[in-house]
């Protein structure tokens, strides 16, 4: 069993899209427990973003993205998530954008690894007027570590465009990083980084890459509720300038 899981993780690092502001989140390695479900609403508003239609994709300026995510624990190390993406763009109204499915497997804690390790595989469809990739596949290895008050999570995400009029199927490198520190009993403050460097082996020029930095708050030690609030700044000309996001989640248990 260990050899199979390790082979699965190694292949994912070697072989394997951007979240497109629908789900702005750095994942932790822990999966949902069996007989539990997490229902989350991801909301974000782009105060300063792209003002023109580019490659058939509508502007992001003053757009509101809301995503419903439902994640169910199947086994102690396996979960499945489902996403429904929606968007409001001024002048174009409120639209359903698409949906994704996301199974995720975790290395058992009994193995005694010094870090948490899991792998998320996300597949789905988005309408062409909201994404240059209508069908896409994302492989997201997740590596994290919790010290007494310090938490670090790194997601070296890789994505493949399965169907697009503009992008090829060469994997893109989209690293995500979260560093948080618990200052009070139930309060964690930190930074989140989101990047898109372009195709592996031929990164885009820096001005064309996407890099954003969020200053974030997380609710801690609550068995029922999840709350993440962040304000993000774009670091390159190709990145939306200012985004505000909120993730609100409710955990349900049948135990």
Secondary structure, DSSP 4 states (H G I P E B T S, - for coil): -HHHHHHHHHHHHHH----TTTS--PPPSPPPPBTEEEEEEEEEEEEE---S-BTTBPP-TT-EEEEEEEEEEEETTEEEEEEEEEEEETTTEEEEEEEEEEEEEE--GGG--SSEEEEEEEEEEE-TTT-SEEEEEEEEEEEEEE-SSEEEEEEEEEEEEEEESS--SS-EEEEEEEEEEEEETTEEEEEEEEEE-EETTEEPPGGGSEEEEEEEEEE-S-SSEEEEEEEEEE-STTS-SEEEEEEEEEEEE--
